[in-house]
Amino acid sequence: MGNGNFDRTLSDQDVMRRRATLLQRLHVDGILLTLLLVLASGSLFVLYSASGRDWDLLIKQASSFGLGLLGMVVIAQFEPRFLARWVPPAYVVGVSLLVVVDVMGHNAMGATRWINIPGVIRFQPAEFMKIIMPATIAWYMSKRSLPPRLKHLAISLLLIGIPFVLIIRQPDLGTSLLVLASGAFVLFIGGLRWRWIIGAVTAVIPVAVAMWFFVMHDYQKQRVLTFLDPESDPLGTGWNIIQSKAAIGSGGVFGKGWLLGTQSHLDFLPESHTDFIIAVLGEEFGLVGVCLLLLIYLLLIGRGLVITAQAQTLFGKLLAGSLTMTFFVYVFVNIGMVSGLLPVVGVPLPFISYGGTSLVTLLSGFGVLMSIHTHRKWIAQV
Amino acid sequence: MPQPIRLKDHEKDASLVRRRVIVGAVVVVLLTLTLVARLYYLQVIQYDYHSTLSENNRVHVQPIPPTRGLIYDRNGVIVADNRPSFSLTVTRERTGDWQSVLDTIVEVLQLSEEDRAIFEKRMKQGRRPFEPVPILFELSEEQIARIAVNQFRLPGVEVVAQLVRHYPQGEHFAHSVGYVGRINEAELKRLDPVNYSGTHHIGKTGIERFYENELHGQVGYEEVETNARGRVLRVLKRTDPTPGKDIHLTLDIKLQEAAEAALGGRRGAVVAIDPANGDVLAMVSQPSFDPNLFVTGIGFNAYAALRDSEDRPLFNRVLRGQYPPGSTIKPAVAVSGLEAGVITPDTRVFDPGYYQLPNYDHKYRNWNHSGDGWLSLETAIMRSNDTYFYELAHRMGIDRLHDYLSRFGIGRKVSLDMFEEAEGLMPSREWKRARYRQAWFPGETLILGIGQGYMQATPLQLAQTAALLANHGKWIRPHLAKTIEDQPPVDENPIPDILVRDPKFWDYARNGMVQVMHSARGTARRVGETAAYHIAGKSGTAQVVAIRQGEKYDRNKLQERHRDHALFIGFAPAEKPRIAVSVMIENGESGSGVAAPVVKQVMDAWLLGADGQLKPEYVPNAPLENLDGQR
């Protein structure tokens, strides 16, 4: 009896240990995985409502999520050192694909973001730059001393600038800004001197003012003004903002209830299941719902920052930090624009907005984070 | 192998990164709090506001279409204005079943299935959600009453007042000002969807089309709160539209009417230009049509009648009609020959009644088969002698002829602001090779000298040729808009002036043209005799059917529609030209007999005062130079 009791206690602990080791052996971070699963299941509820109860859409999103999880786990299996080795060729291939898209777009007399080989594959090269970009700068800076010197900074900016310009020409302002941010965050995490940061910011202001008065035409100024203040153009982009504000505002503290939103269901809100999905969430689940979502995001970001701090290699630190901060930019820019704080740029709300490509890219990013965290040579306190 | 780690550096790097991570975390938290604050503001502080908007069925943004710019003639007489008119609109989202609502409308207004098909087509042009789409225009009092009585059966249907284009002058300006019509699907694709969000009409032809951007203006909008039935409860915010610009035309309605009267119901075209500044004073293409028919959509039968009429009222003869210029081109050929140096004013040519190329049998006939004997340049113009100009064209050759006559605007668009102007045709060796895969024949050069053959010109180009002869080759593109919101139109692509070695060349051509009107042997002396001032003019005929070698033109054998077109160009007063005119009369046969009196009537209307004398400001202050007929 005593023996059996002893056995049971032991095996209990043993099972606990084995579970931990199973996740570790799979190189999956339990905390991140749990948060991601919570987000994903929540997102399906919102999407069901936002899409007007479209089961097909829901199944597509769910399968994209499954595919993304698989990709995440696969990526997590590779050691960061192995990933680092493949970064430079990946960068070259990524930029080449962007050039191909640029040339195709011009030949087709219109903008395109896609590379499409019918029957084989169809994807946006710009999406992959969201991961390749920070990895490239992290790879480059990890071989240099910190904080970055002027020369290394210049080279980094060049590396960021090429894909940035190519993506902005597509034109895809949202993605290009995310790519720019992901590269810049590496430099920030790497200890870019404060006076340079402040200097760059203060230099932008007079340049912008000079451009405004001496370079730009009236119609360009008008476009900038509309961009900065979409509500001044209520027949164009302002329409979305006016409607999304009304949707969010009418949700109140507790919301109107799932599937009971009115604004978003009467075609008032265009793109209600993609970029503007937070308006549906705000209307149906209220302030409480949005805050809960923000909390989950904060936990994810917190975990990302812990991984950054605990990473053992410089490459790992820089890359993990940048991926985490970029993730926050997604969240901030999307909610900011839908609630009328920021200009409208096409940035989806991570894990909630409908869209397979962005889901796969985001999850790949978390795969990289897990790879960085689970391939350490000695386990520090978790 | 683990990569080499320099322990000291590693520690330093790690602490640097850790510090940056902390900064990042603080920023993340602060920005997240900003978002929460924003959401708190929207969802708690502004809750009542947004909630009410939402309850009362939400906010709408309604575009306010700008008022289309008005069009005046040169004296300020209104040519195109906007009239309030009642239209029936349907907002699809409010109708429930819009198909059955359409059925009800058709039933209530007792319309036909054909009308219903049109409604359905118009409904499909709706662009934004909750946009009221107008489906029926110019409602009568009775129709408004019928809709009002049946309003309960017609959810989403409204009677609205709109400003609709109106042309008080009717037919007078149909071919110059043109008209607006409903935006069609092709136009919808190329238009700015925002600026045209409240606009249902767009310029289709003429000035309305050419100056569409200026006339349209900038859209305004209002944010309104509506109830569930779509009725506007209050306006939350309003931005006024910028009305379109007003246009003052160069056309003069009195001259326009005089020119139409001078045509006297015949099919034809009249263009009058002020040679000093390129203002088009009159532009008539007869028969015409009522542009008001097209504004709200012309019925199928009415349109078919216009389109299929043998008189072709929709055809703009001034801009689209292309005719061989005939003898009217001779003064321009004369100036070209003088400038090219192949003739001098004293060159004499003997006319036996025909011309033969060396080594060819073919006889190119003068219109006067008995021949005019020895001719100088001015006499040749006066007599409209063909033989002289065969010889002149032969000496110049096709290349130089093409080069010089192109400078007069033949074969190119000459106007500044006219929609769909035809280019005419000034043939060349290259053109013939490309068009017919044939070499150029010398005989073809000869008949170009008398304005026949491949050459084609529009009445506008002929008037411009007259204006160039009047103002000594100074190019000002003829234009219809005098000012657009007080700004004169700008020519972005000016045509270079025609420069000649000796300005007297122009005088020789003019003298020949004056003799046409005022000399005892001039071809149009009967018209010149009655003039109160000196006219410089030149007649011409444009063949409609070809005449075979040796065959005589016999008017009795030809059907009326196959008779030659009568042409005439001229300017006056010859001493100091104030008006240049071209006239084309379809199947009129005789330039000097039929077209010349029209030219003189138009000139009289412009130049003469009530007393039948030249208006004081038009009296030339110097007599004609070198005009005596015997040089």
Interface residues (C-beta under 8 A of the other chain):
Chain A: R81 S145 L146 P147 F188 I189 G190 G191 D233 P234 L235 G236 G238 W239 I242 Q243 K245 A246 A247 I248 G249 S250 G251 G252 V253 T262 Q263 L266 D267 F268 G282 G286 L287 V290 C291 L294 Y297 L298 I301 G302 L305 T308 A309 T313 L314 K317 L318 G321 T324 M325 F328 F332 I335 G336 S339 G340 L341 K377
Chain B: P2 Q3 D9 H10 K12 D13 A14 L16 V17 R18 R19 R20 V21 G24 A25 V28 V29 L31 T32 T34 L35 V36 R38 L39 Y40 L42 Q43 V44 Q46 Y47 Y49 H50 S51 L53 S54 E55 R58 V59 V61 P63 E93 P129 V194 S197 V219 Y221 E223
